[in-house]
Amino acid sequence: MKTLRLSFIGMLLLTGFTGFAQQKNEWHVRLRGIGILPQESAEIGVIGGDAKISNTVVPELDFTYFFANNFSAELILGISRHSVKTTGSNLTPIGGPASADVDLGKVWLLPPTLTLQYHLPLAKCVRPYIGAGINYTIFYNADEGKTVKNVDYANKFAFAGQLGVDIDLSQKFFLNIDIKKIFLDTDVTVDASNLTPASNPQLSSVLKSIPADVKIRPLVIGFGIGYRL
């Protein structure tokens, strides 16, 4: 919550500066390829261990509106799919090893992100920028894989920070390089009651709801081409 409050304060400050800038009213659209690199860690109940979330590369579309010469708002749209597993979990209560990986299948993410940006006119054709804003990640179509019965992910808000640069190719087209850090955490509940040994039926209620506090914190690196409308 603290980072969300700071984000809102930052956006208000950036918006306040627009009174000193000339209005521009210009739209940019970009098509980027982005690499999503989770910097994950987790606290997992019952079985312990850590989490591992796969990297992925996907296309992404974004729209930027300049409401002043140096200030803009950017909305990014894209989806990604990631494989998830635990690492180093203690499975001795169900007759397994003391340190093992548990396949938790795959999950789709829809993470719309809105940032406010300040663009520095460093040179005529090179314009770096810095941004901050809000992400809301929706987890959907979770496939729990072949090991556990079910995996549930909580949708969450997160703070997003951003650095990037636009490099003109012509009056209308430009290259874009963009790096975002999204401070995303989620609550995960795993139903592993299907693994209950026949000799220990009372364990079923414990394994039915294994909680995990998962920090995903992905680094998102993008490269693409933009067009001024």
PEKAHU-V150587 format. One record per residue. N is the residue number from 1. SS is DSSP state (A for helix, B for strand, O for the rest). PHI is phi in radians with two decimals (none if undefined). Layout:
n=<N | N>
ss=<SS | SS>
phi=<PHI | PHI>
This chain:
n=<1 | 2 | 3 | 4 | 5 | 6 | 7 | 8 | 9 | 10 | 11 | 12 | 13 | 14 | 15 | 16 | 17 | 18 | 19 | 20 | 21 | 22 | 23 | 24 | 25 | 26 | 27 | 28 | 29 | 30 | 31 | 32 | 33 | 34 | 35 | 36 | 37 | 38 | 39 | 40 | 41 | 42 | 43 | 44 | 45 | 46 | 47 | 48 | 49 | 50 | 51 | 52 | 53 | 54 | 55 | 56 | 57 | 58 | 59 | 60 | 61 | 62 | 63 | 64 | 65 | 66 | 67 | 68 | 69 | 70 | 71 | 72 | 73 | 74 | 75 | 76 | 77 | 78 | 79 | 80 | 81 | 82 | 83 | 84 | 85 | 86 | 87 | 88 | 89 | 90 | 91 | 92 | 93 | 94 | 95 | 96 | 97 | 98 | 99 | 100 | 101 | 102 | 103 | 104 | 105 | 106 | 107 | 108 | 109 | 110 | 111 | 112 | 113 | 114 | 115 | 116 | 117 | 118 | 119 | 120 | 121 | 122 | 123 | 124 | 125 | 126 | 127 | 128 | 129 | 130 | 131 | 132 | 133 | 134 | 135 | 136 | 137 | 138 | 139 | 140 | 141 | 142 | 143 | 144 | 145 | 146 | 147 | 148 | 149 | 150 | 151 | 152 | 153 | 154 | 155 | 156 | 157 | 158 | 159 | 160 | 161 | 162 | 163 | 164 | 165 | 166 | 167 | 168 | 169 | 170 | 171 | 172 | 173 | 174 | 175 | 176 | 177 | 178 | 179 | 180 | 181 | 182 | 183 | 184 | 185 | 186 | 187 | 188 | 189 | 190 | 191 | 192 | 193 | 194 | 195 | 196 | 197 | 198 | 199 | 200 | 201 | 202 | 203 | 204 | 205 | 206 | 207 | 208 | 209 | 210 | 211 | 212 | 213 | 214 | 215 | 216 | 217 | 218 | 219 | 220 | 221 | 222 | 223 | 224 | 225 | 226 | 227 | 228 | 229>
ss=<O | A | A | A | A | A | A | A | A | A | A | A | A | A | A | A | A | A | A | A | O | O | O | O | O | B | B | B | B | B | B | B | B | B | B | B | B | O | O | O | B | B | B | B | O | O | O | O | O | B | B | B | B | O | O | B | B | B | B | B | B | B | B | B | B | B | O | O | O | O | B | B | B | B | B | B | B | O | B | B | B | B | B | B | B | B | B | B | B | O | O | A | A | A | O | O | O | O | O | B | B | B | B | B | B | B | B | B | B | B | B | B | B | B | B | B | B | B | B | B | O | O | O | O | O | B | B | B | B | B | B | B | B | B | B | B | B | B | B | B | B | B | B | O | O | O | O | O | O | B | B | B | B | O | O | B | B | B | B | B | B | B | B | B | B | B | B | B | O | O | O | O | B | B | B | B | B | B | B | B | B | B | O | O | B | B | B | B | B | B | B | O | A | A | A | O | O | O | O | O | A | A | A | A | A | A | A | O | O | B | B | B | B | B | B | O | O | O | B | B | B | B | B | B | B | B | B | B | O>
phi=<none | -1.07 | -1.16 | -1.15 | -1.11 | -1.07 | -1.09 | -1.08 | -1.09 | -1.07 | -1.15 | -1.14 | -1.13 | -1.09 | -1.11 | -1.11 | -1.23 | -1.15 | -1.11 | -1.66 | -2.00 | -1.29 | -1.13 | -2.09 | 0.94 | -2.27 | -1.86 | -2.12 | -2.22 | -2.24 | -2.09 | -2.17 | -1.71 | -2.15 | -1.73 | -1.85 | -2.10 | -1.09 | -1.92 | -1.47 | -2.74 | -2.70 | -1.99 | -1.96 | -1.34 | 1.15 | -1.72 | 1.14 | 1.61 | -2.20 | -2.07 | -2.30 | -2.13 | -1.26 | -1.29 | -2.69 | -2.17 | -2.46 | -1.36 | -2.56 | -2.00 | -2.42 | -2.19 | -2.18 | -2.03 | -1.55 | -1.67 | -2.76 | -0.95 | -1.97 | -2.17 | -2.59 | -2.11 | -2.14 | -2.06 | -1.85 | -2.30 | -3.10 | -2.32 | -2.54 | -2.19 | -2.30 | -1.48 | -2.29 | -2.66 | -1.60 | -2.27 | 1.16 | -1.44 | -1.60 | -1.84 | -1.08 | -1.09 | -1.96 | 1.44 | -1.77 | -1.28 | -1.34 | -2.50 | -2.60 | -1.66 | -2.08 | -1.23 | -1.90 | 1.30 | -2.34 | -2.56 | -1.61 | -2.16 | -2.04 | -2.03 | -0.98 | -2.35 | -1.99 | -2.20 | -1.76 | -2.18 | -1.97 | -1.81 | -1.68 | -1.33 | -1.19 | -2.63 | -1.06 | -2.04 | -2.20 | -2.29 | -1.27 | -2.58 | -2.28 | -2.55 | -2.65 | -3.13 | -2.12 | -2.02 | -2.26 | -1.79 | -1.85 | -1.70 | -2.61 | 0.86 | -1.21 | -1.88 | -1.27 | 1.41 | -1.74 | -1.73 | -1.75 | -1.45 | -2.84 | -2.35 | -2.12 | -2.02 | -1.58 | -1.16 | -2.52 | -1.49 | -2.68 | -1.43 | -2.23 | -2.00 | -2.62 | -2.35 | -2.89 | -2.63 | -1.87 | -2.17 | -1.14 | -1.80 | -2.77 | -1.16 | -1.84 | -1.79 | -2.67 | -1.51 | -2.36 | -2.15 | -2.49 | -2.25 | -2.15 | -2.12 | -1.96 | -1.57 | -1.62 | -2.08 | -2.55 | -1.76 | -2.06 | -2.14 | -1.93 | -1.76 | -1.99 | -1.11 | -1.19 | -1.64 | -1.08 | -1.12 | -1.06 | -1.40 | -2.45 | -1.13 | -1.17 | -1.26 | -1.01 | -1.16 | -1.24 | -1.37 | -1.22 | -2.46 | -1.57 | -1.50 | -2.56 | -1.72 | -1.95 | -1.68 | -1.62 | 0.79 | -1.25 | -1.67 | -2.03 | -1.95 | -2.18 | -2.50 | -2.98 | -2.17 | -2.16 | -2.43 | -1.56 | -1.43>
